[in-house]
Structure formats: C-alpha cells, structure tokens
Amino acid sequence: MFLEIKEFMSFPVKTITDTTTIDEANEILQRYGHSALPVLEGGKLAGIISRRDVEKAFMHGFGKFHVKEYMTKDVITVSENASTEDILSIFAACNIGRVLVIKDGEITGIITRSDVISMLYNKLDLKGDNLKNKIDSMPLKVKNLLYSAGEIADGLGYSIYVVGGFVRDLILGKSTFDIDLVVVGDAHTFAKKFSKCHKGKVTKHEKFQTATVKLDDDFYIDVVTARKEYYEYPGALPTVERGTIKDDLFRRDFTVNSMAIRLNSGYFGELVDFYGGKKDIKNKQIRILHNLSFIEDPTRIIRAVRFEKRYGFKIEKRTEEFLKNAVFSNFLSRVSVERINHEVFAILKEKKPWEIVARMHELGILEKIYPEINYNNELINLFEKCFERINEFKNNLNTYKNIDKILLCLLVLYSNMKYDKITALMERMRLKKETRCEIKRFIKAKDTLKTVDIRNIDNYQAYNIFKNLSLECLYVLTLIFNNEDFYNKSLEYINKQKNIKLNITGNKLKEMGIEPGSRYKRILDEILKEKLNGNLETLEDEVEFVKKLLSEI
C-alpha cells in the first residue's frame, strides 16, 4: 500500500516573494537545505527558482537583483488527490526535479523526484514487512495504548506513528516501553484527547510543539507534531517547524533510530523506513543520515559510540570518518557542558560503560570533553573488574544493600587523578555537593591506605579509615588494593563493625566519679578500640576496662 501524497510531500513549503533578492534566497536555501523555492507575487504563485539558478546568479555577482528576474514562470503543479503514477509521469515527461502540490489554490506541499524514489524503494524493500504481529505479542497495556492512539488519530483525521527507539528495539527483539508518538497534525490536540481517554495528565511544551502524557501508574508517553528542524550554527539547539513524517525522521541522529510504525486503522503495524534503518540493523552498523550530522549536533558523536557498544554494532566507515573529522575540528567545544554531561551520564548507566569509555579514548573524544581523566589500561581494567565482581561482593554482605553504579563509575574515573585535576573535573561535570564529598573522602582514604600495611591493619585502624565511607567507596578500594586480607577486613567492617555501639554511656562514667570533660572522649575512644579488637563485649567488660584504665593513669 503506497503512502498518500500528503505523507511524503514536504510541508509547510518555504516560499519567497518576487522582490526577494538572490542573496536572501541563497541564504534561505542554505539554511533549510531546499533545492528550490516557490515565488509568490501578491500572495499568488508566480514562479519557482532552483538552487542551481540562484547559485549561478550569485556567482555572477547578481546578489542584489530580485529573484523574479531569474525564476521559472511556468510552474507544474498537482492536486493532493494525484497518484504516484501521475507524479512519475510528470517527472518523466517534463524532465523536472520537483512538483508543487496545490489545494484550493494554495500551496500545501512540494514533492521531489528523490521523495518518490525513496518512497518506492521503501515500499519495495519492506514489501510485506508489517510489525503488527510483534506489537500484538507485547504486554497488553502497551498494545492497547498503541491501538487506542491509532483510533483517536483516525477520529481527528491525523496520521500517527510510533517512532525511534521503540521501533529499533522491537525489530531487535528487545523489550521496550519507551513510547514516542509523532502526529501529522496537532500534537496538543491529540494529547488532550488521548489523555482524557486514559485518565492521564498532559504537560504541553509550546516552543517545541510537543506534549507529555502521564498516566496514573507513572507511565509516560511523549507526543510530538511532525516537524523539520535546522541549526543556526554548529552545536546550537535546533529551530523547529511543522513538517511531514519524512521530515521528522530525517532530523534524528542515526538510521537505526529513524524508523516509524504507522498506527492508523488500515495501516496498523506498517513500517516506514525512508533511510535504511532496518537494513543497518541487519548489518549491525550505526550510520548518520547526512554528512553534516555531527557538525549540526556534536552530541551525536558521543551517542554513536554508546549505541555501537550497547548493541554490539560497528560505526559505519564513512560515519566514523565524519565523526573523527568533527572531533579533530573540536566541534564538541561548541556544545554546553550540561549537554555533554547528559550524554556521559547516559553512558555510565549502560551495562558495560568501560567499553564505551575505551572507544571514546580511541576516537579522541575523551580527551576533548574531559582532559583531566588519566586514561590508561589500568583504569579500564579497574572499570571492568568493578562491574564483573560486584555480585560476588554483594553476596558477601549480611544484608542486601543497593549499590549506586554511577557513583562506582565516577570513583573509578577519579581514582588515579591528581587533586588539582579532581577539583577541575568535578566542576566540569557539575557534580552535586554530596557526590563531590564522596569522591574527596574516597581519595583521602586511598592515600591514607597507601601509608599503612594493609595486610596487617587492625580493626581500630580500619574503623577510623572506613567510618565515613560509602559502600561504593569501600568496594572500589578493595579492587584498587587487590589484597585478600584487606578485602576480608573491609567485609568485616561492613558486616560487623560499621554500626558498632558502646554499652557504656557518659552518665555511667559520671556515676563512676569521672568529671565530665575532654577525658570522656579519650576514655570512650579507648573502649571503642578494645571493643573493635574483640576484647570487650558486655557493659560489665567496659566498666572493668574503665576502672583498669583509671588505675593506670
């Protein structure tokens, strides 16, 4: 079943007036990447000017001249009801590269020869490739939500698609509950009706033409109006305008994320793949959609490596060349620190973050974004051991304790750095105060342990070094020092000594005739030392120890 013309034509159409200059037309063509611009005179279609004609006029020094001097006046148009065969016949007979779509005398879209070829290839390549059965085998809640979305969109006269990671993971056979919907229509209108139907709550984002629907059980669905985008400069946030599903998929980072599944009745489950995402999944490769992708949004450099390692894919050869060029040209420096950190912390949540960090170093990315990190093989080995041995460590704990894996990653990355670089990197990473304090305590403990014989450390020494450290800090320290006696000492502290309490109190000392003051701290500390080393158990033991201590003073 072929897509309707309105599904693959580009809209809204960027137009200019007959008094627009060649210079202005050239700037618009470069900004939007169009191959031609319709020209209006008095609000009516008067002609069309191609990129080639604009560039020729510009090269000859006619930049200040009006486009009406060089436009083509006989413009071929079609109605929205025209068939694909009609358009193909026009392209063949008239030897033109584009045709305007008209409804009630107004320009509603433009179709290029490449649009039609792409659509036909998409249909032939994916013939019979309908993912309805895969959706039907998903959990009932997800399946019902997708069918409901299609029915609601039908009622509004909108085309609707589930897009991006959901489609990718469905094809890969991975469980996915991250639903992103694209509406060829008004996202806010759809979200309002969808939310009402499912007793949810809508949050609108007017600037980006998006909405989020939160259902009662904290299940979120993102809804966006199909849109196109352009970048004012490398690394800038995009400027968005309404567009087609093809426009919307083209603005995505990689082909494997640029697929959609239509949800409307009669089309439900139909895969839309203009850019070869399914083929790239089959070939296990990460590929950008256009050559300037990494320049327009340099965060895609980091994301490419994350997806490559997450799925065991390979960055496609030309994509890797463009990536390396963007890294070498330092385009990452044009992105805000916050956006870089967002991508990096997403990496730290992956199953094997050390593989991604190693690949980032190989591609020169790590040095560009975090020059303070002292990358070497020992660091990566520590990283890997940290994840490989974590279950063994947790199994040796008396009670289950949750371990913050992101904190583990940070401790490893900071483990071999000098103090001045630690401070600089914490600021660059915009770490929270409590995380900074954790790292500083970890580094202090590591440096202290280097000055003692960790094989013969007693319980009292261990307690004083460990007492302010988190479970994550202690675990990483056992990996760094890699000594069985120290490992066992750490477990003993966690399981037995961390929460040790004295039976004797200040009031008891007062009853024994000891005047309150600084002596209390010294006495209690001595009691703790003996208790940690296994020499005291009961209150009576502690009282007798105090009496003995006083007799020796």
C-alpha positions as CSV (number, residue, x, y, z in Angstrom):
1,M,0.0,0.0,0.0
2,F,1.6,3.3,-1.1
3,L,1.8,6.3,1.2
4,E,-0.7,9.1,0.4
5,I,0.9,12.1,-1.3
6,K,0.5,14.2,1.9
7,E,2.6,11.6,3.8
8,F,5.7,12.0,1.8
9,M,5.4,15.6,0.4
10,S,7.3,18.3,2.3
11,F,5.3,20.9,4.1
12,P,4.8,23.7,5.0
13,V,6.5,24.9,1.9
14,K,9.1,27.7,2.4
15,T,8.2,30.5,-0.1
16,I,9.7,33.8,-1.1
17,T,8.3,36.9,-2.8
18,D,9.2,38.1,-6.3
19,T,11.1,41.0,-4.6
20,T,13.3,38.7,-2.6
21,T,17.0,39.2,-3.6
22,I,19.3,36.5,-4.9
23,D,21.4,36.9,-1.7
24,E,18.4,36.4,0.5
25,A,17.2,33.4,-1.5
26,N,20.7,31.9,-1.3
27,E,20.7,32.2,2.5
28,I,17.3,30.6,2.8
29,L,18.3,27.7,0.5
30,Q,21.4,27.0,2.6
31,R,19.6,27.3,5.9
32,Y,16.8,24.8,5.0
33,G,18.7,22.6,2.5
34,H,16.0,23.0,-0.1
35,S,16.6,22.5,-3.8
36,A,14.1,25.2,-4.9
37,L,11.8,27.9,-3.7
38,P,8.3,28.8,-4.9
39,V,7.9,32.5,-5.7
40,L,4.8,34.4,-4.7
41,E,3.5,37.7,-6.2
42,G,0.6,39.3,-4.4
43,G,0.2,36.1,-2.4
44,K,-0.3,34.0,-5.6
45,L,2.1,31.5,-7.1
46,A,4.2,33.3,-9.8
47,G,7.1,31.0,-10.4
48,I,9.8,28.8,-8.9
49,I,13.6,29.3,-8.6
50,S,16.0,26.4,-8.3
51,R,19.2,26.3,-6.1
52,R,21.2,26.0,-9.3
53,D,19.8,29.2,-10.8
54,V,20.3,31.0,-7.5
55,E,23.9,29.9,-7.3
56,K,24.7,30.9,-10.9
57,A,23.2,34.3,-10.4
58,F,25.1,34.7,-7.1
59,M,28.4,33.6,-8.7
60,H,27.9,36.2,-11.5
61,G,27.5,39.0,-8.9
62,F,23.7,39.4,-9.2
63,G,23.1,39.0,-5.4
64,K,21.2,42.3,-5.1
65,F,18.9,41.5,-8.0
66,H,15.3,40.3,-7.4
67,V,14.5,36.6,-8.0
68,K,11.7,37.4,-10.4
69,E,14.4,38.2,-13.0
70,Y,15.6,34.6,-12.9
71,M,12.7,32.4,-11.8
72,T,10.8,29.9,-13.9
73,K,7.3,31.1,-14.5
74,D,5.6,28.0,-15.9
75,V,5.2,26.0,-12.7
76,I,3.8,22.5,-12.9
77,T,1.5,21.5,-10.1
78,V,-0.6,18.6,-8.9
79,S,-3.5,18.2,-6.6
80,E,-3.4,16.3,-3.3
81,N,-5.5,13.6,-5.0
82,A,-2.9,12.9,-7.6
83,S,-1.5,9.3,-7.7
84,T,2.1,8.3,-7.5
85,E,1.9,7.2,-11.2
86,D,0.7,10.7,-12.1
87,I,3.7,12.3,-10.5
88,L,6.1,9.8,-12.0
89,S,4.7,10.6,-15.5
90,I,5.2,14.4,-14.9
91,F,8.8,13.9,-13.9
92,A,9.5,11.7,-16.9
93,A,7.6,13.9,-19.5
94,C,8.7,17.3,-18.2
95,N,12.3,16.5,-17.0
96,I,11.8,18.4,-13.8
97,G,13.0,17.5,-10.3
98,R,10.1,18.7,-8.2
99,V,6.4,19.4,-8.4
100,L,4.2,21.6,-6.2
101,V,1.0,20.3,-4.5
102,I,-2.0,22.6,-4.7
103,K,-5.3,22.6,-2.8
104,D,-7.9,25.3,-3.3
105,G,-5.4,27.5,-5.0
106,E,-2.9,27.3,-2.0
107,I,0.5,25.6,-2.0
108,T,0.2,22.7,0.5
109,G,3.4,20.8,-0.3
110,I,6.2,20.0,-2.6
111,I,7.4,16.6,-3.9
112,T,10.8,16.0,-5.3
113,R,12.0,13.2,-7.5
114,S,14.1,11.8,-4.7
115,D,11.0,11.8,-2.4
116,V,9.2,9.5,-4.8
117,I,12.2,7.2,-5.4
118,S,12.7,6.9,-1.7
119,M,9.1,6.1,-1.1
120,L,9.0,3.5,-3.9
121,Y,12.3,1.9,-2.7
122,N,10.9,1.9,0.9
123,K,7.8,0.1,-0.3
124,L,9.6,-2.5,-2.4
125,D,12.4,-3.1,0.2
126,L,9.9,-3.5,3.0
127,K,7.2,-5.3,1.0
128,G,5.1,-7.4,3.4
129,D,7.1,-6.1,6.3
130,N,4.4,-5.4,8.8
131,L,5.2,-5.4,12.5
132,K,1.6,-5.8,13.7
133,N,2.2,-9.3,14.9
134,K,5.2,-8.1,17.0
135,I,3.1,-5.4,18.6
136,D,0.3,-7.9,19.3
137,S,2.7,-10.0,21.2
138,M,3.7,-7.2,23.5
139,P,2.3,-6.7,27.0
140,L,-1.5,-6.0,26.9
141,K,-1.1,-2.5,28.3
142,V,1.4,-1.3,25.6
143,K,-0.6,-3.0,22.8
144,N,-3.8,-1.4,23.8
145,L,-2.3,2.1,24.1
146,L,-0.9,1.8,20.6
147,Y,-4.2,0.7,19.1
148,S,-6.0,3.4,21.1
149,A,-3.6,6.1,19.7
150,G,-4.4,5.0,16.2
151,E,-8.2,5.1,16.7
152,I,-8.0,8.6,18.3
153,A,-5.8,9.9,15.5
154,D,-8.3,8.4,13.0
155,G,-11.1,10.4,14.6
156,L,-9.1,13.6,14.4
157,G,-8.1,13.0,10.8
158,Y,-4.4,12.7,11.7
159,S,-1.7,10.3,10.7
160,I,0.1,8.9,13.7
161,Y,3.3,6.9,14.2
162,V,5.3,5.3,17.0
163,V,8.9,6.2,16.3
164,G,12.6,5.9,17.2
165,G,13.9,3.6,19.9
166,F,10.7,1.8,20.2
167,V,10.8,0.6,16.6
168,R,14.5,-0.2,16.8
169,D,14.2,-2.3,19.9
170,L,11.0,-4.0,18.5
171,I,12.9,-5.1,15.4
172,L,15.9,-6.2,17.6
173,G,13.5,-8.3,19.7
174,K,14.2,-6.3,22.9
175,S,11.6,-5.4,25.4
176,T,10.7,-1.7,25.1
177,F,8.2,0.5,26.9
178,D,9.5,3.9,25.8
179,I,6.7,5.2,23.6
180,D,7.3,8.2,21.4
181,L,4.4,9.2,19.1
182,V,4.6,11.5,16.1
183,V,1.4,13.1,14.9
184,V,1.0,14.6,11.4
185,G,-1.4,17.2,12.9
186,D,-1.6,19.0,16.2
187,A,0.2,17.1,19.0
188,H,-1.5,19.1,21.7
189,T,-5.0,18.4,20.4
190,F,-4.2,14.7,20.1
191,A,-2.5,14.5,23.6
192,K,-5.5,16.2,25.2
193,K,-8.0,13.7,23.7
194,F,-5.7,10.7,24.4
195,S,-5.1,11.8,28.0
196,K,-8.8,12.2,28.6
197,C,-9.5,8.7,27.2
198,H,-6.9,7.2,29.5
199,K,-7.4,9.4,32.5
200,G,-4.0,10.9,32.3
201,K,-2.4,14.3,32.7
202,V,-0.9,16.4,29.9
203,T,2.1,18.7,30.0
204,K,2.4,20.9,27.0
205,H,5.7,22.3,25.6
206,E,4.6,25.0,23.2
207,K,8.0,26.0,21.9
208,F,8.9,22.5,20.6
209,Q,5.3,21.6,19.6
210,T,5.4,18.6,22.0
211,A,3.4,17.2,24.9
212,T,3.9,14.5,27.5
213,V,1.0,12.4,28.7
214,K,1.4,10.9,32.2
215,L,-0.8,8.0,33.0
216,D,-1.9,7.1,36.5
217,D,0.8,4.5,37.0
218,D,3.6,6.8,36.2
219,F,3.7,5.6,32.6
220,Y,4.8,8.4,30.3
221,I,4.1,8.9,26.5
222,D,5.8,11.7,24.5
223,V,3.7,13.1,21.7
224,V,5.2,15.5,19.1
225,T,3.9,17.2,16.0
226,A,5.8,16.0,12.9
227,R,8.5,18.6,12.3
228,K,11.6,19.6,10.5
229,E,14.5,21.5,12.0
230,Y,17.6,23.5,11.2
231,Y,20.6,24.7,13.1
232,E,21.6,28.3,13.3
233,Y,25.2,27.2,14.0
234,P,27.1,24.0,14.9
235,G,26.1,22.8,18.4
236,A,23.1,25.1,18.6
237,L,19.7,23.8,19.8
238,P,17.5,23.3,16.7
239,T,14.9,25.6,15.4
240,V,11.8,23.6,14.5
241,E,8.9,23.9,12.1
242,R,6.0,21.7,11.2
243,G,6.7,19.0,8.6
244,T,6.0,15.5,7.4
245,I,6.8,12.2,8.9
246,K,9.7,12.0,6.5
247,D,11.0,15.4,7.8
248,D,10.6,14.2,11.3
249,L,12.5,11.0,10.8
250,F,15.3,12.9,8.9
251,R,16.1,15.1,11.9
252,R,17.0,12.0,14.0
253,D,20.6,11.0,14.9
254,F,21.1,7.6,13.2
255,T,19.3,5.5,10.6
256,V,18.5,2.8,13.2
257,N,16.6,5.4,15.2
258,S,14.8,6.9,12.1
259,M,12.1,4.4,11.6
260,A,8.4,4.6,12.3
261,I,5.4,2.3,12.6
262,R,2.0,3.6,11.5
263,L,-0.8,3.1,14.0
264,N,-3.8,4.3,12.0
265,S,-6.5,1.7,11.2
266,G,-5.9,0.0,7.8
267,Y,-2.2,0.8,8.1
268,F,-1.5,-0.5,11.7
269,G,1.9,-2.0,12.0
270,E,3.2,-0.8,8.7
271,L,7.0,0.0,8.9
272,V,8.1,3.4,7.4
273,D,11.8,3.4,6.8
274,F,13.0,6.1,4.3
275,Y,16.6,5.9,5.3
276,G,17.5,2.2,5.5
277,G,17.4,1.7,9.3
278,K,16.2,-1.9,9.1
279,K,19.0,-2.8,6.7
280,D,21.5,-1.1,9.0
281,I,20.2,-3.2,12.0
282,K,20.6,-6.3,9.9
283,N,24.2,-5.3,9.0
284,K,24.8,-4.2,12.6
285,Q,26.0,-0.7,11.8
286,I,25.5,2.8,13.1
287,R,25.1,5.3,10.3
288,I,24.2,9.0,10.2
289,L,21.5,10.3,7.9
290,H,23.6,13.1,6.3
291,N,27.2,14.2,6.2
292,L,26.8,17.3,8.5
293,S,25.0,15.4,11.2
294,F,27.9,15.5,13.7
295,I,28.5,19.2,13.0
296,E,24.9,20.2,13.5
297,D,24.7,18.3,16.7
298,P,28.1,17.2,18.1
299,T,26.5,15.3,21.0
300,R,25.7,12.6,18.4
301,I,29.5,11.9,18.4
302,I,29.1,10.5,22.0
303,R,25.8,8.9,21.2
304,A,27.2,7.0,18.2
305,V,29.7,5.2,20.5
306,R,27.1,4.5,23.1
307,F,24.8,2.8,20.6
308,E,27.7,1.0,18.9
309,K,28.7,-0.7,22.1
310,R,25.2,-1.2,23.6
311,Y,24.1,-3.3,20.6
312,G,27.5,-4.8,19.6
313,F,27.3,-2.9,16.3
314,K,30.0,-1.1,14.4
315,I,30.1,2.6,13.3
316,E,29.8,2.6,9.5
317,K,33.1,3.5,7.8
318,R,32.1,6.9,6.3
319,T,30.2,7.8,9.5
320,E,33.3,7.1,11.5
321,E,35.3,9.3,9.2
322,F,32.9,12.2,9.6
323,L,32.9,11.6,13.4
324,K,36.7,11.8,13.6
325,N,36.8,14.9,11.5
326,A,34.2,16.6,13.8
327,V,36.3,15.5,16.9
328,F,39.5,16.8,15.3
329,S,37.9,20.1,14.4
330,N,36.8,20.4,18.1
331,F,33.1,20.8,17.4
332,L,32.4,19.3,20.8
333,S,33.7,22.5,22.4
334,R,30.7,24.3,20.9
335,V,28.3,22.3,23.0
336,S,27.3,23.3,26.5
337,V,28.9,21.4,29.4
338,E,25.5,20.4,30.6
339,R,24.6,18.6,27.3
340,I,28.0,16.8,27.2
341,N,27.4,15.7,30.8
342,H,23.9,14.4,30.0
343,E,25.3,12.2,27.3
344,V,28.2,10.9,29.5
345,F,25.9,10.1,32.4
346,A,23.7,8.1,30.0
347,I,26.9,6.1,29.2
348,L,27.5,5.4,32.9
349,K,24.1,3.8,33.1
350,E,25.0,1.2,30.3
351,K,25.8,-2.4,31.1
352,K,29.4,-2.1,30.0
353,P,30.4,1.6,30.3
354,W,34.1,0.8,30.3
355,E,33.9,-0.4,26.7
356,I,32.3,2.9,25.7
357,V,34.9,4.9,27.6
358,A,37.7,2.9,25.9
359,R,36.2,3.5,22.5
360,M,35.8,7.2,23.2
361,H,39.5,7.3,24.1
362,E,40.4,5.5,20.9
363,L,38.4,8.1,18.8
364,G,39.9,11.1,20.7
365,I,36.6,12.0,22.2
366,L,37.5,11.5,25.9
367,E,40.5,13.9,25.8
368,K,38.3,16.6,24.2
369,I,35.5,16.5,26.7
370,Y,37.3,15.6,29.9
371,P,41.1,16.2,29.5
372,E,41.6,15.7,33.2
373,I,40.9,12.0,33.1
374,N,44.2,10.0,33.3
375,Y,43.3,7.2,30.9
376,N,45.4,4.1,30.8
377,N,45.0,0.3,30.7
378,E,44.9,0.0,34.5
379,L,42.0,2.4,34.6
380,I,40.0,0.4,32.1
381,N,40.9,-2.9,33.9
382,L,39.7,-1.4,37.2
383,F,36.5,-0.3,35.5
384,E,35.8,-3.8,34.1
385,K,36.6,-5.5,37.4
386,C,34.3,-3.1,39.2
387,F,31.3,-4.5,37.3
388,E,32.5,-8.1,37.0
389,R,33.0,-8.6,40.7
390,I,30.1,-6.6,42.1
391,N,27.7,-9.6,42.6
392,E,30.4,-11.5,44.4
393,F,30.9,-8.5,46.8
394,K,27.1,-8.1,47.3
395,N,26.8,-11.8,48.1
396,N,29.3,-11.5,50.9
397,L,27.2,-8.8,52.6
398,N,25.0,-9.9,55.5
399,T,22.1,-7.8,54.3
400,Y,21.2,-6.7,50.8
401,K,22.3,-3.2,50.0
402,N,21.7,-1.2,46.8
403,I,24.9,0.0,45.1
404,D,24.9,3.2,43.0
405,K,26.6,2.1,39.8
406,I,27.0,5.7,38.5
407,L,28.9,6.5,41.7
408,L,31.1,3.5,41.1
409,C,31.9,4.7,37.7
410,L,32.8,8.2,38.9
411,L,35.1,6.7,41.7
412,V,36.9,4.7,39.1
413,L,37.4,7.6,36.8
414,Y,38.7,9.8,39.6
415,S,40.8,7.0,41.2
416,N,44.2,7.8,39.6
417,M,44.0,11.6,39.3
418,K,45.9,14.4,41.0
419,Y,44.0,16.6,43.4
420,D,44.0,19.7,41.2
421,K,42.6,17.8,38.3
422,I,40.0,16.2,40.5
423,T,38.7,19.6,41.5
424,A,38.6,20.8,37.9
425,L,36.8,17.7,36.6
426,M,34.2,17.8,39.4
427,E,33.4,21.4,38.4
428,R,33.3,20.5,34.7
429,M,31.0,17.6,35.4
430,R,28.8,19.8,37.5
431,L,28.7,17.2,40.2
432,K,26.4,17.6,43.2
433,K,27.9,18.6,46.5
434,E,27.3,15.2,48.1
435,T,29.0,13.4,45.2
436,R,32.0,15.7,45.4
437,C,32.3,15.0,49.1
438,E,32.1,11.2,48.4
439,I,34.9,11.4,45.9
440,K,37.1,13.5,48.2
441,R,36.6,11.1,51.1
442,F,37.4,8.2,48.8
443,I,40.7,9.8,47.6
444,K,41.7,10.7,51.2
445,A,41.1,7.1,52.3
446,K,43.0,5.7,49.3
447,D,46.0,8.0,50.1
448,T,45.9,7.0,53.8
449,L,45.8,3.3,53.0
450,K,49.0,3.7,50.9
451,T,50.9,4.7,54.0
452,V,49.9,1.6,56.1
453,D,50.4,-2.2,55.8
454,I,47.0,-3.2,54.6
455,R,47.8,-6.9,55.2
456,N,48.1,-6.3,59.0
457,I,45.7,-3.4,59.6
458,D,43.8,-3.9,62.8
459,N,40.0,-3.3,63.4
460,Y,40.5,0.0,65.1
461,Q,42.6,1.4,62.2
462,A,40.2,0.1,59.7
463,Y,37.2,1.6,61.5
464,N,38.8,5.1,61.6
465,I,39.7,5.0,57.9
466,F,36.4,3.5,56.8
467,K,33.9,5.2,59.1
468,N,32.8,8.0,56.8
469,L,33.0,6.0,53.5
470,S,30.0,4.8,51.5
471,L,29.7,1.1,50.5
472,E,30.7,2.1,46.9
473,C,33.9,3.7,48.1
474,L,34.8,0.6,50.2
475,Y,34.1,-1.7,47.3
476,V,36.3,0.2,44.8
477,L,39.1,0.4,47.4
478,T,39.1,-3.4,47.7
479,L,39.6,-3.6,43.9
480,I,42.4,-1.0,43.9
481,F,44.5,-2.7,46.7
482,N,43.5,-6.2,45.5
483,N,44.6,-8.0,48.7
484,E,42.6,-10.8,50.3
485,D,43.3,-9.7,53.9
486,F,42.2,-6.2,53.1
487,Y,39.1,-7.5,51.3
488,N,38.1,-9.5,54.3
489,K,38.8,-6.6,56.6
490,S,36.5,-4.4,54.6
491,L,33.7,-7.0,54.7
492,E,34.2,-7.4,58.4
493,Y,33.8,-3.7,58.9
494,I,30.7,-3.6,56.7
495,N,29.0,-6.6,58.3
496,K,30.0,-6.3,61.9
497,Q,31.7,-3.1,62.9
498,K,30.2,-0.3,60.9
499,N,27.3,0.1,63.3
500,I,29.0,-1.0,66.5
501,K,27.8,0.8,69.6
502,L,29.2,1.0,73.1
503,N,27.2,-0.2,76.1
504,I,28.7,2.4,78.5
505,T,27.5,6.0,78.4
506,G,28.5,9.4,79.6
507,N,26.1,9.0,82.5
508,K,27.7,5.8,83.6
509,L,31.1,7.4,83.6
510,K,29.7,10.2,85.7
511,E,28.3,7.6,88.2
512,M,31.8,6.2,88.4
513,G,33.0,9.6,89.6
514,I,34.6,10.8,86.4
515,E,34.1,14.5,85.9
516,P,32.7,15.4,82.5
517,G,35.2,16.9,80.1
518,S,37.7,16.1,77.4
519,R,38.6,12.9,79.3
520,Y,35.3,11.4,78.3
521,K,36.3,11.3,74.6
522,R,39.6,9.8,75.3
523,I,38.1,7.1,77.5
524,L,35.3,6.3,75.1
525,D,37.8,6.1,72.3
526,E,39.9,3.6,74.2
527,I,36.8,1.5,74.9
528,L,35.9,1.5,71.2
529,K,39.4,0.4,70.3
530,E,39.3,-2.6,72.7
531,K,35.7,-3.5,71.6
532,L,36.6,-3.4,67.9
533,N,39.6,-5.6,68.5
534,G,37.4,-8.2,70.3
535,N,38.5,-7.6,73.9
536,L,35.2,-6.2,75.2
537,E,31.6,-7.4,74.8
538,T,29.3,-6.6,77.7
539,L,28.7,-3.4,79.8
540,E,30.5,-5.1,82.7
541,D,33.5,-5.6,80.5
542,E,33.6,-2.0,79.6
543,V,33.2,-0.8,83.2
544,E,36.0,-3.1,84.3
545,F,38.2,-1.7,81.5
546,V,37.5,1.9,82.5
547,K,38.5,1.0,86.1
548,K,41.7,-0.5,84.9
549,L,42.3,2.5,82.7
550,L,41.8,4.9,85.5
551,S,44.2,3.0,87.8
552,E,46.9,3.3,85.2
553,I,46.6,7.0,84.7
